[in-house]
Amino acid sequence: MSDPQPVEIRTVAYTVSADYLASVGGDFDARGVDDAVLDRLNADLPEGIEVRRDGRVFALPDVADAARAVDFDQLLADMDLDQILAEHGR
């Protein structure tokens, strides 16, 4: 029997906008910031759920319902974006 294929659940806008980066007044590695946000977002998700670089959320079939119930906006809001920016200044 083959491994179950992930199911696409939704799309999440996780990238930090250029306007926000400009508003905090610094020079940041935007790609590094987005990578760090994505890494932390995925670390906060239950096993079997993944946000990919293009923002699409996939889940294994047995956790698809749980993935649909995830409050991605809240997970993103709870991140310490200032810390992420501090780690990715130029």
PDB file of N, CA, C and O in Angstrom:
ATOM      1  N   MET A   1       0.839  -1.164   0.000  1.00  0.00           N
ATOM      2  CA  MET A   1       0.000   0.000   0.000  1.00  0.00           C
ATOM      3  C   MET A   1       0.896   1.243   0.000  1.00  0.00           C
ATOM      4  O   MET A   1       1.883   1.298   0.733  1.00  0.00           O
ATOM      5  N   SER A   2       0.551   2.238  -0.822  1.00  0.00           N
ATOM      6  CA  SER A   2       1.356   3.449  -0.903  1.00  0.00           C
ATOM      7  C   SER A   2       0.957   4.431   0.192  1.00  0.00           C
ATOM      8  O   SER A   2      -0.127   4.350   0.770  1.00  0.00           O
ATOM      9  N   ASP A   3       1.870   5.359   0.454  1.00  0.00           N
ATOM     10  CA  ASP A   3       1.589   6.392   1.449  1.00  0.00           C
ATOM     11  C   ASP A   3       0.443   7.281   0.964  1.00  0.00           C
ATOM     12  O   ASP A   3       0.319   7.528  -0.236  1.00  0.00           O
ATOM     13  N   PRO A   4      -0.393   7.762   1.883  1.00  0.00           N
ATOM     14  CA  PRO A   4      -1.496   8.641   1.479  1.00  0.00           C
ATOM     15  C   PRO A   4      -0.955   9.958   0.923  1.00  0.00           C
ATOM     16  O   PRO A   4       0.038  10.490   1.420  1.00  0.00           O
ATOM     17  N   GLN A   5      -1.601  10.463  -0.086  1.00  0.00           N
ATOM     18  CA  GLN A   5      -1.202  11.716  -0.715  1.00  0.00           C
ATOM     19  C   GLN A   5      -1.834  12.892   0.030  1.00  0.00           C
ATOM     20  O   GLN A   5      -2.998  12.822   0.425  1.00  0.00           O
ATOM     21  N   PRO A   6      -1.067  13.979   0.223  1.00  0.00           N
ATOM     22  CA  PRO A   6      -1.623  15.148   0.888  1.00  0.00           C
ATOM     23  C   PRO A   6      -2.780  15.752   0.097  1.00  0.00           C
ATOM     24  O   PRO A   6      -2.836  15.660  -1.129  1.00  0.00           O
ATOM     25  N   VAL A   7      -3.691  16.367   0.827  1.00  0.00           N
ATOM     26  CA  VAL A   7      -4.862  17.022   0.260  1.00  0.00           C
ATOM     27  C   VAL A   7      -4.645  18.530   0.365  1.00  0.00           C
ATOM     28  O   VAL A   7      -4.232  19.031   1.411  1.00  0.00           O
ATOM     29  N   GLU A   8      -4.925  19.254  -0.725  1.00  0.00           N
ATOM     30  CA  GLU A   8      -4.812  20.714  -0.650  1.00  0.00           C
ATOM     31  C   GLU A   8      -6.007  21.261   0.110  1.00  0.00           C
ATOM     32  O   GLU A   8      -7.151  20.917  -0.185  1.00  0.00           O
ATOM     33  N   ILE A   9      -5.733  22.127   1.103  1.00  0.00           N
ATOM     34  CA  ILE A   9      -6.763  22.641   1.993  1.00  0.00           C
ATOM     35  C   ILE A   9      -7.154  24.078   1.637  1.00  0.00           C
ATOM     36  O   ILE A   9      -8.338  24.392   1.512  1.00  0.00           O
ATOM     37  N   ARG A  10      -6.170  24.933   1.477  1.00  0.00           N
ATOM     38  CA  ARG A  10      -6.413  26.357   1.226  1.00  0.00           C
ATOM     39  C   ARG A  10      -5.095  27.034   0.891  1.00  0.00           C
ATOM     40  O   ARG A  10      -4.066  26.370   0.767  1.00  0.00           O
ATOM     41  N   THR A  11      -5.121  28.343   0.747  1.00  0.00           N
ATOM     42  CA  THR A  11      -3.917  29.136   0.533  1.00  0.00           C
ATOM     43  C   THR A  11      -3.818  30.158   1.656  1.00  0.00           C
ATOM     44  O   THR A  11      -4.822  30.741   2.066  1.00  0.00           O
ATOM     45  N   VAL A  12      -2.600  30.374   2.152  1.00  0.00           N
ATOM     46  CA  VAL A  12      -2.350  31.313   3.236  1.00  0.00           C
ATOM     47  C   VAL A  12      -1.363  32.375   2.751  1.00  0.00           C
ATOM     48  O   VAL A  12      -0.328  32.045   2.170  1.00  0.00           O
ATOM     49  N   ALA A  13      -1.676  33.620   2.984  1.00  0.00           N
ATOM     50  CA  ALA A  13      -0.762  34.728   2.669  1.00  0.00           C
ATOM     51  C   ALA A  13       0.123  34.948   3.891  1.00  0.00           C
ATOM     52  O   ALA A  13      -0.275  35.633   4.834  1.00  0.00           O
ATOM     53  N   TYR A  14       1.305  34.376   3.878  1.00  0.00           N
ATOM     54  CA  TYR A  14       2.194  34.446   5.038  1.00  0.00           C
ATOM     55  C   TYR A  14       3.337  35.442   4.849  1.00  0.00           C
ATOM     56  O   TYR A  14       4.021  35.770   5.818  1.00  0.00           O
ATOM     57  N   THR A  15       3.560  35.926   3.641  1.00  0.00           N
ATOM     58  CA  THR A  15       4.713  36.783   3.393  1.00  0.00           C
ATOM     59  C   THR A  15       4.501  38.171   4.008  1.00  0.00           C
ATOM     60  O   THR A  15       3.375  38.657   4.111  1.00  0.00           O
ATOM     61  N   VAL A  16       5.595  38.781   4.405  1.00  0.00           N
ATOM     62  CA  VAL A  16       5.557  40.113   5.001  1.00  0.00           C
ATOM     63  C   VAL A  16       5.599  41.134   3.870  1.00  0.00           C
ATOM     64  O   VAL A  16       6.468  41.061   3.001  1.00  0.00           O
ATOM     65  N   SER A  17       4.678  42.074   3.874  1.00  0.00           N
ATOM     66  CA  SER A  17       4.581  43.034   2.774  1.00  0.00           C
ATOM     67  C   SER A  17       5.765  44.004   2.771  1.00  0.00           C
ATOM     68  O   SER A  17       6.336  44.316   3.816  1.00  0.00           O
ATOM     69  N   ALA A  18       6.113  44.466   1.584  1.00  0.00           N
ATOM     70  CA  ALA A  18       7.175  45.462   1.434  1.00  0.00           C
ATOM     71  C   ALA A  18       6.792  46.747   2.159  1.00  0.00           C
ATOM     72  O   ALA A  18       7.655  47.427   2.715  1.00  0.00           O
ATOM     73  N   ASP A  19       5.502  47.084   2.157  1.00  0.00           N
ATOM     74  CA  ASP A  19       5.037  48.280   2.863  1.00  0.00           C
ATOM     75  C   ASP A  19       5.318  48.176   4.354  1.00  0.00           C
ATOM     76  O   ASP A  19       5.738  49.148   4.981  1.00  0.00           O
ATOM     77  N   TYR A  20       5.086  46.996   4.921  1.00  0.00           N
ATOM     78  CA  TYR A  20       5.353  46.821   6.349  1.00  0.00           C
ATOM     79  C   TYR A  20       6.847  46.929   6.621  1.00  0.00           C
ATOM     80  O   TYR A  20       7.262  47.596   7.568  1.00  0.00           O
ATOM     81  N   LEU A  21       7.652  46.277   5.794  1.00  0.00           N
ATOM     82  CA  LEU A  21       9.102  46.344   5.986  1.00  0.00           C
ATOM     83  C   LEU A  21       9.577  47.790   5.919  1.00  0.00           C
ATOM     84  O   LEU A  21      10.423  48.200   6.713  1.00  0.00           O
ATOM     85  N   ALA A  22       9.044  48.563   4.981  1.00  0.00           N
ATOM     86  CA  ALA A  22       9.431  49.974   4.854  1.00  0.00           C
ATOM     87  C   ALA A  22       8.966  50.773   6.071  1.00  0.00           C
ATOM     88  O   ALA A  22       9.651  51.699   6.505  1.00  0.00           O
ATOM     89  N   SER A  23       7.809  50.418   6.618  1.00  0.00           N
ATOM     90  CA  SER A  23       7.262  51.182   7.741  1.00  0.00           C
ATOM     91  C   SER A  23       8.083  51.017   9.016  1.00  0.00           C
ATOM     92  O   SER A  23       8.072  51.897   9.876  1.00  0.00           O
ATOM     93  N   VAL A  24       8.794  49.902   9.145  1.00  0.00           N
ATOM     94  CA  VAL A  24       9.600  49.705  10.349  1.00  0.00           C
ATOM     95  C   VAL A  24      10.992  50.295  10.194  1.00  0.00           C
ATOM     96  O   VAL A  24      11.781  50.287  11.138  1.00  0.00           O
ATOM     97  N   GLY A  25      11.293  50.801   9.016  1.00  0.00           N
ATOM     98  CA  GLY A  25      12.516  51.569   8.807  1.00  0.00           C
ATOM     99  C   GLY A  25      13.796  50.796   8.966  1.00  0.00           C
ATOM    100  O   GLY A  25      14.571  51.055   9.886  1.00  0.00           O
ATOM    101  N   GLY A  26      14.024  49.877   8.108  1.00  0.00           N
ATOM    102  CA  GLY A  26      15.273  49.145   8.125  1.00  0.00           C
ATOM    103  C   GLY A  26      15.471  48.426   6.816  1.00  0.00           C
ATOM    104  O   GLY A  26      14.574  48.372   5.975  1.00  0.00           O
ATOM    105  N   ASP A  27      16.651  47.876   6.653  1.00  0.00           N
ATOM    106  CA  ASP A  27      16.957  47.117   5.459  1.00  0.00           C
ATOM    107  C   ASP A  27      16.987  45.649   5.857  1.00  0.00           C
ATOM    108  O   ASP A  27      17.836  45.213   6.635  1.00  0.00           O
ATOM    109  N   PHE A  28      16.043  44.903   5.308  1.00  0.00           N
ATOM    110  CA  PHE A  28      15.895  43.512   5.701  1.00  0.00           C
ATOM    111  C   PHE A  28      16.067  42.588   4.516  1.00  0.00           C
ATOM    112  O   PHE A  28      15.818  42.966   3.371  1.00  0.00           O
ATOM    113  N   ASP A  29      16.492  41.384   4.801  1.00  0.00           N
ATOM    114  CA  ASP A  29      16.523  40.320   3.806  1.00  0.00           C
ATOM    115  C   ASP A  29      15.095  39.783   3.721  1.00  0.00           C
ATOM    116  O   ASP A  29      14.706  38.895   4.478  1.00  0.00           O
ATOM    117  N   ALA A  30      14.317  40.343   2.779  1.00  0.00           N
ATOM    118  CA  ALA A  30      12.893  40.002   2.686  1.00  0.00           C
ATOM    119  C   ALA A  30      12.682  38.507   2.485  1.00  0.00           C
ATOM    120  O   ALA A  30      11.776  37.923   3.079  1.00  0.00           O
ATOM    121  N   ARG A  31      13.499  37.893   1.665  1.00  0.00           N
ATOM    122  CA  ARG A  31      13.367  36.438   1.434  1.00  0.00           C
ATOM    123  C   ARG A  31      13.638  35.675   2.730  1.00  0.00           C
ATOM    124  O   ARG A  31      12.934  34.719   3.054  1.00  0.00           O
ATOM    125  N   GLY A  32      14.654  36.100   3.460  1.00  0.00           N
ATOM    126  CA  GLY A  32      14.974  35.462   4.737  1.00  0.00           C
ATOM    127  C   GLY A  32      13.861  35.633   5.752  1.00  0.00           C
ATOM    128  O   GLY A  32      13.558  34.709   6.507  1.00  0.00           O
ATOM    129  N   VAL A  33      13.245  36.818   5.775  1.00  0.00           N
ATOM    130  CA  VAL A  33      12.122  37.071   6.677  1.00  0.00           C
ATOM    131  C   VAL A  33      10.968  36.139   6.330  1.00  0.00           C
ATOM    132  O   VAL A  33      10.399  35.489   7.207  1.00  0.00           O
ATOM    133  N   ASP A  34      10.627  36.079   5.039  1.00  0.00           N
ATOM    134  CA  ASP A  34       9.522  35.204   4.628  1.00  0.00           C
ATOM    135  C   ASP A  34       9.827  33.739   4.925  1.00  0.00           C
ATOM    136  O   ASP A  34       8.945  32.994   5.349  1.00  0.00           O
ATOM    137  N   ASP A  35      11.075  33.325   4.702  1.00  0.00           N
ATOM    138  CA  ASP A  35      11.458  31.941   5.009  1.00  0.00           C
ATOM    139  C   ASP A  35      11.301  31.650   6.498  1.00  0.00           C
ATOM    140  O   ASP A  35      10.825  30.582   6.880  1.00  0.00           O
ATOM    141  N   ALA A  36      11.703  32.607   7.339  1.00  0.00           N
ATOM    142  CA  ALA A  36      11.600  32.415   8.786  1.00  0.00           C
ATOM    143  C   ALA A  36      10.140  32.350   9.224  1.00  0.00           C
ATOM    144  O   ALA A  36       9.783  31.534  10.074  1.00  0.00           O
ATOM    145  N   VAL A  37       9.291  33.209   8.644  1.00  0.00           N
ATOM    146  CA  VAL A  37       7.860  33.169   8.971  1.00  0.00           C
ATOM    147  C   VAL A  37       7.285  31.812   8.569  1.00  0.00           C
ATOM    148  O   VAL A  37       6.545  31.197   9.336  1.00  0.00           O
ATOM    149  N   LEU A  38       7.623  31.351   7.376  1.00  0.00           N
ATOM    150  CA  LEU A  38       7.128  30.055   6.911  1.00  0.00           C
ATOM    151  C   LEU A  38       7.605  28.924   7.818  1.00  0.00           C
ATOM    152  O   LEU A  38       6.823  28.041   8.172  1.00  0.00           O
ATOM    153  N   ASP A  39       8.886  28.946   8.195  1.00  0.00           N
ATOM    154  CA  ASP A  39       9.424  27.907   9.083  1.00  0.00           C
ATOM    155  C   ASP A  39       8.697  27.886  10.423  1.00  0.00           C
ATOM    156  O   ASP A  39       8.343  26.821  10.930  1.00  0.00           O
ATOM    157  N   ARG A  40       8.478  29.073  10.992  1.00  0.00           N
ATOM    158  CA  ARG A  40       7.806  29.136  12.296  1.00  0.00           C
ATOM    159  C   ARG A  40       6.341  28.742  12.182  1.00  0.00           C
ATOM    160  O   ARG A  40       5.800  28.088  13.073  1.00  0.00           O
ATOM    161  N   LEU A  41       5.705  29.135  11.097  1.00  0.00           N
ATOM    162  CA  LEU A  41       4.313  28.751  10.872  1.00  0.00           C
ATOM    163  C   LEU A  41       4.199  27.238  10.799  1.00  0.00           C
ATOM    164  O   LEU A  41       3.337  26.649  11.450  1.00  0.00           O
ATOM    165  N   ASN A  42       5.063  26.602  10.011  1.00  0.00           N
ATOM    166  CA  ASN A  42       5.022  25.150   9.894  1.00  0.00           C
ATOM    167  C   ASN A  42       5.355  24.459  11.213  1.00  0.00           C
ATOM    168  O   ASN A  42       4.806  23.400  11.514  1.00  0.00           O
ATOM    169  N   ALA A  43       6.247  25.051  11.995  1.00  0.00           N
ATOM    170  CA  ALA A  43       6.596  24.464  13.294  1.00  0.00           C
ATOM    171  C   ALA A  43       5.410  24.496  14.255  1.00  0.00           C
ATOM    172  O   ALA A  43       5.313  23.653  15.147  1.00  0.00           O
ATOM    173  N   ASP A  44       4.505  25.466  14.079  1.00  0.00           N
ATOM    174  CA  ASP A  44       3.347  25.599  14.962  1.00  0.00           C
ATOM    175  C   ASP A  44       2.160  24.733  14.542  1.00  0.00           C
ATOM    176  O   ASP A  44       1.166  24.644  15.263  1.00  0.00           O
ATOM    177  N   LEU A  45       2.266  24.106  13.393  1.00  0.00           N
ATOM    178  CA  LEU A  45       1.154  23.296  12.887  1.00  0.00           C
ATOM    179  C   LEU A  45       1.241  21.858  13.377  1.00  0.00           C
ATOM    180  O   LEU A  45       2.335  21.350  13.619  1.00  0.00           O
ATOM    181  N   PRO A  46       0.108  21.207  13.523  1.00  0.00           N
ATOM    182  CA  PRO A  46       0.125  19.795  13.891  1.00  0.00           C
ATOM    183  C   PRO A  46       0.832  18.948  12.817  1.00  0.00           C
ATOM    184  O   PRO A  46       0.892  19.330  11.648  1.00  0.00           O
ATOM    185  N   GLU A  47       1.345  17.832  13.227  1.00  0.00           N
ATOM    186  CA  GLU A  47       1.996  16.881  12.320  1.00  0.00           C
ATOM    187  C   GLU A  47       1.045  16.533  11.181  1.00  0.00           C
ATOM    188  O   GLU A  47      -0.141  16.285  11.401  1.00  0.00           O
ATOM    189  N   GLY A  48       1.576  16.518   9.971  1.00  0.00           N
ATOM    190  CA  GLY A  48       0.780  16.141   8.808  1.00  0.00           C
ATOM    191  C   GLY A  48       0.170  17.319   8.064  1.00  0.00           C
ATOM    192  O   GLY A  48      -0.504  17.135   7.050  1.00  0.00           O
ATOM    193  N   ILE A  49       0.406  18.546   8.571  1.00  0.00           N
ATOM    194  CA  ILE A  49      -0.082  19.756   7.914  1.00  0.00           C
ATOM    195  C   ILE A  49       1.128  20.600   7.543  1.00  0.00           C
ATOM    196  O   ILE A  49       2.037  20.779   8.354  1.00  0.00           O
ATOM    197  N   GLU A  50       1.142  21.117   6.322  1.00  0.00           N
ATOM    198  CA  GLU A  50       2.292  21.884   5.845  1.00  0.00           C
ATOM    199  C   GLU A  50       1.840  23.045   4.972  1.00  0.00           C
ATOM    200  O   GLU A  50       0.967  22.895   4.117  1.00  0.00           O
ATOM    201  N   VAL A  51       2.449  24.207   5.201  1.00  0.00           N
ATOM    202  CA  VAL A  51       2.293  25.344   4.306  1.00  0.00           C
ATOM    203  C   VAL A  51       3.528  25.358   3.415  1.00  0.00           C
ATOM    204  O   VAL A  51       4.659  25.363   3.900  1.00  0.00           O
ATOM    205  N   ARG A  52       3.298  25.363   2.129  1.00  0.00           N
ATOM    206  CA  ARG A  52       4.412  25.380   1.177  1.00  0.00           C
ATOM    207  C   ARG A  52       4.765  26.807   0.801  1.00  0.00           C
ATOM    208  O   ARG A  52       4.015  27.741   1.084  1.00  0.00           O
ATOM    209  N   ARG A  53       5.905  26.964   0.164  1.00  0.00           N
ATOM    210  CA  ARG A  53       6.432  28.289  -0.172  1.00  0.00           C
ATOM    211  C   ARG A  53       5.426  29.142  -0.949  1.00  0.00           C
ATOM    212  O   ARG A  53       5.405  30.363  -0.791  1.00  0.00           O
ATOM    213  N   ASP A  54       4.600  28.523  -1.777  1.00  0.00           N
ATOM    214  CA  ASP A  54       3.619  29.293  -2.553  1.00  0.00           C
ATOM    215  C   ASP A  54       2.359  29.621  -1.743  1.00  0.00           C
ATOM    216  O   ASP A  54       1.407  30.193  -2.275  1.00  0.00           O
ATOM    217  N   GLY A  55       2.358  29.257  -0.457  1.00  0.00           N
ATOM    218  CA  GLY A  55       1.240  29.568   0.424  1.00  0.00           C
ATOM    219  C   GLY A  55       0.152  28.514   0.469  1.00  0.00           C
ATOM    220  O   GLY A  55      -0.776  28.616   1.271  1.00  0.00           O
ATOM    221  N   ARG A  56       0.254  27.498  -0.383  1.00  0.00           N
ATOM    222  CA  ARG A  56      -0.771  26.457  -0.364  1.00  0.00           C
ATOM    223  C   ARG A  56      -0.571  25.561   0.855  1.00  0.00           C
ATOM    224  O   ARG A  56       0.547  25.172   1.193  1.00  0.00           O
ATOM    225  N   VAL A  57      -1.689  25.247   1.500  1.00  0.00           N
ATOM    226  CA  VAL A  57      -1.684  24.394   2.684  1.00  0.00           C
ATOM    227  C   VAL A  57      -2.099  22.991   2.263  1.00  0.00           C
ATOM    228  O   VAL A  57      -3.121  22.803   1.603  1.00  0.00           O
ATOM    229  N   PHE A  58      -1.296  22.019   2.651  1.00  0.00           N
ATOM    230  CA  PHE A  58      -1.595  20.621   2.381  1.00  0.00           C
ATOM    231  C   PHE A  58      -1.658  19.865   3.697  1.00  0.00           C
ATOM    232  O   PHE A  58      -0.978  20.214   4.662  1.00  0.00           O
ATOM    233  N   ALA A  59      -2.474  18.836   3.725  1.00  0.00           N
ATOM    234  CA  ALA A  59      -2.596  18.003   4.916  1.00  0.00           C
ATOM    235  C   ALA A  59      -2.791  16.557   4.496  1.00  0.00           C
ATOM    236  O   ALA A  59      -3.392  16.267   3.462  1.00  0.00           O
ATOM    237  N   LEU A  60      -2.276  15.668   5.310  1.00  0.00           N
ATOM    238  CA  LEU A  60      -2.552  14.253   5.089  1.00  0.00           C
ATOM    239  C   LEU A  60      -4.039  14.029   5.330  1.00  0.00           C
ATOM    240  O   LEU A  60      -4.645  14.728   6.143  1.00  0.00           O
ATOM    241  N   PRO A  61      -4.630  13.070   4.641  1.00  0.00           N
ATOM    242  CA  PRO A  61      -6.080  12.868   4.737  1.00  0.00           C
ATOM    243  C   PRO A  61      -6.609  12.722   6.168  1.00  0.00           C
ATOM    244  O   PRO A  61      -7.702  13.200   6.472  1.00  0.00           O
ATOM    245  N   ASP A  62      -5.850  12.072   7.039  1.00  0.00           N
ATOM    246  CA  ASP A  62      -6.353  11.844   8.395  1.00  0.00           C
ATOM    247  C   ASP A  62      -6.352  13.102   9.274  1.00  0.00           C
ATOM    248  O   ASP A  62      -6.940  13.094  10.355  1.00  0.00           O
ATOM    249  N   VAL A  63      -5.698  14.186   8.823  1.00  0.00           N
ATOM    250  CA  VAL A  63      -5.712  15.442   9.583  1.00  0.00           C
ATOM    251  C   VAL A  63      -6.284  16.603   8.757  1.00  0.00           C
ATOM    252  O   VAL A  63      -6.139  17.768   9.125  1.00  0.00           O
ATOM    253  N   ALA A  64      -6.932  16.269   7.644  1.00  0.00           N
ATOM    254  CA  ALA A  64      -7.480  17.312   6.763  1.00  0.00           C
ATOM    255  C   ALA A  64      -8.529  18.161   7.480  1.00  0.00           C
ATOM    256  O   ALA A  64      -8.543  19.381   7.315  1.00  0.00           O
ATOM    257  N   ASP A  65      -9.397  17.548   8.265  1.00  0.00           N
ATOM    258  CA  ASP A  65     -10.413  18.326   8.981  1.00  0.00           C
ATOM    259  C   ASP A  65      -9.762  19.253  10.006  1.00  0.00           C
ATOM    260  O   ASP A  65     -10.186  20.397  10.173  1.00  0.00           O
ATOM    261  N   ALA A  66      -8.735  18.759  10.688  1.00  0.00           N
ATOM    262  CA  ALA A  66      -8.017  19.600  11.651  1.00  0.00           C
ATOM    263  C   ALA A  66      -7.335  20.757  10.930  1.00  0.00           C
ATOM    264  O   ALA A  66      -7.297  21.873  11.450  1.00  0.00           O
ATOM    265  N   ALA A  67      -6.799  20.505   9.748  1.00  0.00           N
ATOM    266  CA  ALA A  67      -6.139  21.563   8.968  1.00  0.00           C
ATOM    267  C   ALA A  67      -7.134  22.641   8.571  1.00  0.00           C
ATOM    268  O   ALA A  67      -6.804  23.826   8.585  1.00  0.00           O
ATOM    269  N   ARG A  68      -8.334  22.244   8.221  1.00  0.00           N
ATOM    270  CA  ARG A  68      -9.363  23.220   7.838  1.00  0.00           C
ATOM    271  C   ARG A  68      -9.773  24.096   9.026  1.00  0.00           C
ATOM    272  O   ARG A  68     -10.247  25.216   8.837  1.00  0.00           O
ATOM    273  N   ALA A  69      -9.592  23.592  10.232  1.00  0.00           N
ATOM    274  CA  ALA A  69      -9.987  24.324  11.432  1.00  0.00           C
ATOM    275  C   ALA A  69      -8.876  25.231  11.978  1.00  0.00           C
ATOM    276  O   ALA A  69      -9.120  26.013  12.898  1.00  0.00           O
ATOM    277  N   VAL A  70      -7.674  25.137  11.429  1.00  0.00           N
ATOM    278  CA  VAL A  70      -6.562  25.951  11.920  1.00  0.00           C
ATOM    279  C   VAL A  70      -6.838  27.432  11.646  1.00  0.00           C
ATOM    280  O   VAL A  70      -7.243  27.801  10.544  1.00  0.00           O
ATOM    281  N   ASP A  71      -6.621  28.256  12.637  1.00  0.00           N
ATOM    282  CA  ASP A  71      -6.759  29.709  12.491  1.00  0.00           C
ATOM    283  C   ASP A  71      -5.388  30.270  12.094  1.00  0.00           C
ATOM    284  O   ASP A  71      -4.606  30.696  12.944  1.00  0.00           O
ATOM    285  N   PHE A  72      -5.123  30.260  10.810  1.00  0.00           N
ATOM    286  CA  PHE A  72      -3.827  30.705  10.313  1.00  0.00           C
ATOM    287  C   PHE A  72      -3.586  32.182  10.601  1.00  0.00           C
ATOM    288  O   PHE A  72      -2.459  32.581  10.894  1.00  0.00           O
ATOM    289  N   ASP A  73      -4.624  32.987  10.520  1.00  0.00           N
ATOM    290  CA  ASP A  73      -4.469  34.414  10.822  1.00  0.00           C
ATOM    291  C   ASP A  73      -3.985  34.608  12.258  1.00  0.00           C
ATOM    292  O   ASP A  73      -3.129  35.455  12.516  1.00  0.00           O
ATOM    293  N   GLN A  74      -4.524  33.835  13.183  1.00  0.00           N
ATOM    294  CA  GLN A  74      -4.107  33.947  14.580  1.00  0.00           C
ATOM    295  C   GLN A  74      -2.681  33.454  14.767  1.00  0.00           C
ATOM    296  O   GLN A  74      -1.906  34.073  15.496  1.00  0.00           O
ATOM    297  N   LEU A  75      -2.323  32.351  14.120  1.00  0.00           N
ATOM    298  CA  LEU A  75      -0.942  31.857  14.218  1.00  0.00           C
ATOM    299  C   LEU A  75       0.041  32.916  13.738  1.00  0.00           C
ATOM    300  O   LEU A  75       1.080  33.134  14.362  1.00  0.00           O
ATOM    301  N   LEU A  76      -0.287  33.573  12.629  1.00  0.00           N
ATOM    302  CA  LEU A  76       0.591  34.624  12.100  1.00  0.00           C
ATOM    303  C   LEU A  76       0.631  35.828  13.036  1.00  0.00           C
ATOM    304  O   LEU A  76       1.692  36.414  13.252  1.00  0.00           O
ATOM    305  N   ALA A  77      -0.517  36.196  13.589  1.00  0.00           N
ATOM    306  CA  ALA A  77      -0.579  37.342  14.496  1.00  0.00           C
ATOM    307  C   ALA A  77       0.213  37.081  15.779  1.00  0.00           C
ATOM    308  O   ALA A  77       0.754  38.015  16.371  1.00  0.00           O
ATOM    309  N   ASP A  78       0.283  35.838  16.205  1.00  0.00           N
ATOM    310  CA  ASP A  78       0.988  35.484  17.436  1.00  0.00           C
ATOM    311  C   ASP A  78       2.505  35.448  17.276  1.00  0.00           C
ATOM    312  O   ASP A  78       3.223  35.384  18.274  1.00  0.00           O
ATOM    313  N   MET A  79       2.999  35.488  16.061  1.00  0.00           N
ATOM    314  CA  MET A  79       4.445  35.444  15.833  1.00  0.00           C
ATOM    315  C   MET A  79       5.085  36.748  16.291  1.00  0.00           C
ATOM    316  O   MET A  79       4.478  37.816  16.213  1.00  0.00           O
ATOM    317  N   ASP A  80       6.304  36.643  16.762  1.00  0.00           N
ATOM    318  CA  ASP A  80       7.073  37.820  17.151  1.00  0.00           C
ATOM    319  C   ASP A  80       7.812  38.324  15.912  1.00  0.00           C
ATOM    320  O   ASP A  80       8.984  38.017  15.697  1.00  0.00           O
ATOM    321  N   LEU A  81       7.097  39.102  15.107  1.00  0.00           N
ATOM    322  CA  LEU A  81       7.664  39.587  13.850  1.00  0.00           C
ATOM    323  C   LEU A  81       8.867  40.489  14.090  1.00  0.00           C
ATOM    324  O   LEU A  81       9.801  40.490  13.288  1.00  0.00           O
ATOM    325  N   ASP A  82       8.865  41.254  15.174  1.00  0.00           N
ATOM    326  CA  ASP A  82      10.020  42.097  15.481  1.00  0.00           C
ATOM    327  C   ASP A  82      11.278  41.257  15.674  1.00  0.00           C
ATOM    328  O   ASP A  82      12.358  41.648  15.231  1.00  0.00           O
ATOM    329  N   GLN A  83      11.148  40.121  16.324  1.00  0.00           N
ATOM    330  CA  GLN A  83      12.280  39.236  16.524  1.00  0.00           C
ATOM    331  C   GLN A  83      12.765  38.664  15.200  1.00  0.00           C
ATOM    332  O   GLN A  83      13.967  38.592  14.948  1.00  0.00           O
ATOM    333  N   ILE A  84      11.831  38.264  14.365  1.00  0.00           N
ATOM    334  CA  ILE A  84      12.201  37.727  13.046  1.00  0.00           C
ATOM    335  C   ILE A  84      12.935  38.796  12.249  1.00  0.00           C
ATOM    336  O   ILE A  84      13.964  38.516  11.633  1.00  0.00           O
ATOM    337  N   LEU A  85      12.410  40.028  12.257  1.00  0.00           N
ATOM    338  CA  LEU A  85      13.081  41.116  11.536  1.00  0.00           C
ATOM    339  C   LEU A  85      14.471  41.375  12.096  1.00  0.00           C
ATOM    340  O   LEU A  85      15.414  41.598  11.337  1.00  0.00           O
ATOM    341  N   ALA A  86      14.604  41.348  13.407  1.00  0.00           N
ATOM    342  CA  ALA A  86      15.907  41.570  14.031  1.00  0.00           C
ATOM    343  C   ALA A  86      16.931  40.515  13.586  1.00  0.00           C
ATOM    344  O   ALA A  86      18.120  40.806  13.463  1.00  0.00           O
ATOM    345  N   GLU A  87      16.462  39.320  13.353  1.00  0.00           N
ATOM    346  CA  GLU A  87      17.346  38.237  12.932  1.00  0.00           C
ATOM    347  C   GLU A  87      17.717  38.309  11.450  1.00  0.00           C
ATOM    348  O   GLU A  87      18.626  37.608  11.004  1.00  0.00           O
ATOM    349  N   HIS A  88      17.017  39.153  10.685  1.00  0.00           N
ATOM    350  CA  HIS A  88      17.236  39.181   9.242  1.00  0.00           C
ATOM    351  C   HIS A  88      17.530  40.568   8.696  1.00  0.00           C
ATOM    352  O   HIS A  88      17.218  40.870   7.544  1.00  0.00           O
ATOM    353  N   GLY A  89      18.133  41.411   9.530  1.00  0.00           N
ATOM    354  CA  GLY A  89      18.556  42.721   9.053  1.00  0.00           C
ATOM    355  C   GLY A  89      19.809  42.588   8.198  1.00  0.00           C
ATOM    356  O   GLY A  89      20.543  41.604   8.275  1.00  0.00           O
ATOM    357  N   ARG A  90      20.020  43.593   7.398  1.00  0.00           N
ATOM    358  CA  ARG A  90      21.256  43.579   6.570  1.00  0.00           C
ATOM    359  C   ARG A  90      22.275  44.500   7.169  1.00  0.00           C
ATOM    360  O   ARG A  90      23.375  44.635   6.634  1.00  0.00           O
TER     361      ARG A  90
END
